[in-house]
Amino acid sequence: MSHMPPHLVVHLNVTVLLISTTVSTTESTMEPTCAACAMEWSIQLEKGLRSSKPGVPVKTILQMEPHLQRWSRELESGIASDAMFGLVPGEDRLFANAILLRLADAFRGGDKQIRLSVVRIFLFERKHYDNGKHKQCRGLLSKARVANQLELLKRVKSVFDGGDLESKALALILFGCWADFANDNAQIRYLILSGLVSPHECEVRASLFAAGCFCEISDDFAYITLEMLFNMMNSPAVLLPIKLAAAQVLQNSSVHIQLQIKHIGQGLILNSSNEDILVAMLFSLSKLASVSTLLTSNQVDFLLSLLKREITSHVEETTLRCLHFLFRNNPALKLYFSASFEIPDGQTLDSPSEYQAWKDDWRDDGIVELNKLFSDSEVLLK
């Protein structure tokens, strides 16, 4: 550099200064990734769980809720981003699994409120992880990202084996939230299927939730569950609330089993005289059909044929709402079918506001289900 002209030396020094300033500014302003925050989160969780102050462990667990949601939506860190934040490759997975194990330990050894808080954060993580919007991301609880799968399941199963009815129900809900890595475990499958025929409503409801989660990703489990569910709905010994919950379980099943569900479900509608079951099945089959053009067309045909039968005003209203739902999801169908039927008694399909209100009511919300399980608890939706 001593042989370079003075003006070039000055120019080179300014360029180096600008580059180093830019890098420094970028590093200081870039938001840390979840991988970079993982160690701090893990330490905070450990401290909170060890606290003897009333309410602190529960508060600490609930504070993990937004972290887990963000982590599931974030792309896995690469070598470049790890280096930027001074991380060793694989360090994020190490701390992620440490956090999951701490939460499982808290569930195993905690009281009712701690167990409820653990279940809550995993329910919300499941609810907010949208596979459709985040196809490029493997969720934090995906099979590929959870290293200590068996250890997590063992901790929760110990609560199921030794707990009361509420503890068993909470354990079953956790199994459902962890379906991506729990569905291959034969023991867990057996617990869920056995729970469907339990004499206790609380356990049956929790098993229905878990079964629905498993059916989304496992065709063979869905085939077994399908037969059990329709036997439940045809049994006079099963309570109506359980039958209504059972009607919703398979509405998110994989495409390979949907055709069979449609045939059995439509047959159940035609042969059932219970209005509540009819309404629940119409909603579930219409939601199921909305994912496939072929199924949608068939379901529209079925709904139109149903309008020609002698049905109650409630069932008729539900049928019209289901038609509106399917038409909104596939506008071309409305043009095709518009000339082939008339709305009975001069009724019109729902207005957009009415449709939205109905759609908001018709959602698979695990938190609401949890509140149904434990209606006497001061828990979740606060």
N, C-alpha and C positions, 0 to 999 in steps of 0.2 A: 504494500500500500504506500510505502515511502517513495516509490517511483511514480506514483500516479499524480496527475496534475491536481493542484489544490481544489479546483472547482468540482472535480469528480469525486474527491474524497468527501467533500461537504455533502454532495448529492447522495453518495452511498450511505453516509451516516444518517441523513434525514430519512432515507427509505427504510433502513433497519429500524429506526425509532418508530416510524409509522406502523410497520408490520408488527412489532412487539406490542405497541399500544393497542392495535386492533385485536390481536389475540387475547391480550389481557382483558380488554373490555368485553369481548365475546364470552370469555370464561366467567367473568364476574356477573354478567347480565343473564346468561343462560340459566333457565330454571333447572334445578337438579332433577335427575330422573329418579324413579322409584328405587332403582338399584342403588343410587347414591344415598338415598334416604333410609334404606333398609336397616342399616346397623343402628341408626338413631331410633327408629321405630321399635326395633327389637328390644333395645335397652329400656325405652320408655314403658313398653308393655311389661317387661320383667319387673321393673320397679313398682309399677302400679299393682300388679298381681300380688306382690309381696307385702303391699301396704296393709297395715292393720286398721286403718281409718275406715269407718263405715262408709260404704258407697264408692270408695276410690277404685277398687278392682272393677266394678261394673262400669263406672265412668271411663276407665282406661280401655276396657274392651270395646265399648261403643265408639271411642275415638279412633279405633282401627277401621271402622266402617268405610269412611271415604278413602282411606289409603288402599284398602283391598279393591274397591271399585276402580280407582284410578290405575292400580297396578294391572288389573285384568285387561284394561283397555289399551295399555301402553305396549308398544312393540318391545320384544325382548332386547336387552342391551347387547351391543356388539363390542368388538375389541376396541374400536376407536372411541366410542362413548365411555367405555370402562376406563380407558387410559386418561381421558379428559378429566374424569373425576377421581383419578387415583385408585381405581378398583382393580383387583385381581380377577381375571376371567373366572366366572363361576361363583364369585362372591355373592352376587344377588340371589342366586338359587339357595345358597347356604343359609342366608338370613331369612329368605322366604319360608323355607322349611322349618327354621327355628321358630318363626312366628306362628306357623300353623300348629306345630307341636305344642307350643305354650298354650295356645287357645284350646287345643284338645285336652291338655292336662288340666286346664281351668275347668273345662266341662266335666271331666272325670271327677275332680276333687272338690268342685264348688257347690254352693247351695243353689236353690231354685232360681234366684235372681241372676246369678252368674251364668247358669246354664241357659236361661232365657236370653241373656244378652249375647252369648256366643251364637246361639241359633239365629238371632236377629241379624247379626252382621253377615252371616253366610247367606241368609235368605235375600237380603238386599243386594249382596254381591251377585247372586244368581239372577235376580230381577233386572239389574242394571247392565249385566254383561249381555249385549245383544249380538248374537252371532251374525245376523244380517248386516249390521253396521260395522262390525269389527272382524271380518273374515280373515284379515291378515294377521290378527292377534290370536295367540293361544292363551286362553284365560289362565289366571293364576292357579285355578283348581283343575286345569286340564291334566289328563293322564300323563302327558309328556313333560309337564313341569313339576309334578309332585314326586319327590324322591322317596319320601318315607310313607308310602301309601298304606302299607300293612300296619305300621305303628299307629297311624292316625285311626284306622278302622278298629284296631284292638282297643284303643282307649275309649272310643265311643261305645263299642260293643260291651265293654265291661259295665258301663252305666245301664245299658239295656238289660243285661243279665242280672244285675243286682239291684236295680232301681224299682221305684213304684211305677204306677201307670203313667203318670205325667213324665217321669224320666224316660220311660220306654218310648213315649210319643215323641219327645224331643230328640232322642237318639235316632228314631226313624226319619225325622225331618232332616237331620244332619246327613244321614245316608243319602237322602234324595238330593240335597245340595251338592254332595260329592259324587253324584252319579257317574261322572265321566271316568273316575278311577275306581269307583266302588262296584260298578255293574258286573264286573268279571268275577267278583268274589261270591262263591256258591253259598257261603254261610249267610252273607248279607241278603242275598236274593231269597233265601229260605225264610229269614226273619220277616221280610216285607210281605211275601206271599202268605205266610202264616198269620200275619197281622190282619190281612183282609177278612179272615174268618174268625177274628177275635170276638168274644161276647161283649167287649168294652168299646163303646162308641169312640172314645178318645183315641184308642190305639188303631181302630179301623180308619179313622179320618187321617191320621198321620201316615198310615200305610198306603192309603190312596194317594196322598201327595207324593210319597217316595216312589210308588209304582208309576205314577205319571211321569216323573223325572226319568226313570229307567226306560220307560217305553219310548221316549223320544230318541234314544240312541241304541236301543237293542231290540231287533225284530223278534228274536226268539222269546225274550221276556214278554214282549207285547202280545205275542200269540197266546202264551199261557195266561196272561192277565186278562185278555179279552174274554175268554171263556168264563173265567171266574167272575168277572164284572157283570156279564149278562145273566149269569146264574143268580147273582145277588139281586139284580133288578127285577127278576122274575119271581123271587122268593117272597112269600107273604110274611115270613119271619123277620125280614130286614126292614129296619125303620126307614121312613120316607126321606129324612135328611141324608142318610147314608146313600140311598138310591140316587138322590139328586147329585151328590158329590161324585158318585161312581160314573154318572153320565158324562162328566166333564174330563175324566182322566185321559181318555184316548184321543182327545181332539188335537193333540200336537204330535201324534205318532208319526213314525217315518212313512215315506210314500209306499213302501213295499207292503204294508198291512192295511192301508187306508181303504182299499176296495172291499176287503172283507168286513171291515168295521162298518162301512156304508151299507152293505147288504143286510148285516145282522141288525144294525141300528134302525134302518127303515122298516124292517119286519117287526121290530119291537114297537115302533110308533103305530103301525097299523093294527097291532094286536093288543095295545094297551088302552085301558079305559081311564087311567089316572092322568088327570090334566097336568099336574105338576111334572110328572115324568115325561109326558109328551113335550112340554115346553122346554125342559132341560135337554132332551134328546134333539129337538129341532135346532136349538142354539149350537150344541156341540157338533152335530153333523154338518151344519152350515159353515162353521168355522173350519172344520176339517176339510170340507170341499173347496174352500176358497183358495187353497194353495195349488190347485190343479184345474186347468181349463176343462178337462174331460169330466172330472168329478163335479165341477161347478155346474156344467150343463146338465148332468144327470140329476143333481140336487134341485135345480130349478124345475126340471120336469116333474120331479117328485112333489115339490111344494105346490106347483100348479094343480097337480092331480088331487092333492090334499084339500085344496080350496073347493073342489067340487063335491067333497064329502060332507056329511052332516057333522060339523065340529062346533065346539063352543066358541063364543066370541073371543075368549082369551087365547085359545089355540089359533084362531083365525088371525088375530092381531099379531101373534108371534110369527106365524107363517109369512105375513106381509113384511114384517120387519126383517126376517131372514132373507126374503127376496130382495129387499132394498140393500141389505148388506152385500149380497152376492153381486148385484148389479153395479154397486159403487166400486167394487173391487175389479169388475170386468164390464166396463160400459158397453162393449160390443154385444154382450149377451142381451142387454136391455133392448137394443135395436132389433135383434133377432126375434125376441120373444114378445115385443110390445104389441104386435098385431094379433097375437094368438090367444090373449086372455083379457078379461076385464076385471077390474077390482070390484069385489062383491059389495053390494049395497051402497055404491057410490063413494066408498072409502078411497082415500089416497094414501100413497106411501108416506112414510115419515118425512117431515121437513128436516133440513140439515141439523137444526138445533136438537130436535127430538132424536134424530139418529145418533148424534154425538153423545147425548145423555145416555141413550141405551148402550152405546158402545163402551162408554166409560164404566157403566155398571157391569158390563160383561167382560171382565178381565180376570186373568188367572193371577191373583195376588196372594202370594204365600203368607204375607203378613196378616192379611184378613183371616186366612185360614188358621193361623196360629192364635189369633185372638178368639176365634170360635172354639178352639181347643181349650183355652184357658180364660174363659170369660170372666172369671172371678179374680184374675190377676191384674195388678196395676202395672201394665207392662208397656206395650209397644208403641202404639200410635199416639204419641204425645207431642 
